[in-house]
Amino acid sequence: MRRKALFPLGDAILARRLQYGSGMTTLRIKQELYSFAQTAFSCLLLSLVLGGIGGTVYKVLAPDGWVSQMFGHSLSAGAAALGAMGLVGGLAWSSRSWGDPDTRSLPTQLLIYGFAAVGILYLAQIWTRGAL
């Protein structure tokens, strides 16, 4: 019979301990809770930032939005929408460096948390008025 490296003496109890461990320790539970809380906060922040960006795009492109208020009816609605989409595209192109959390600068952090704050504002408007 061939001996296995894990149990050279045929100690099945030792192998079972190595395989299943002794359960979760207090430190491991704290690490898991911290990881869960950090993930929940990140998901909440992402939702608020996306809501802020989406609400801002809506406010810009809406028929009675910021672009139509700024130019009135002198500019056609199609040209205003194209210009606003070009502006949003330019912002998206310039935001390519926002992804890596290690290289984020202070202005980038302020922009992200600013959009999160605007997302909270839009959420409150939807909650209270039912519309943006």
Beta strands, then each sheet from edge to edge (+ up, - down):
end
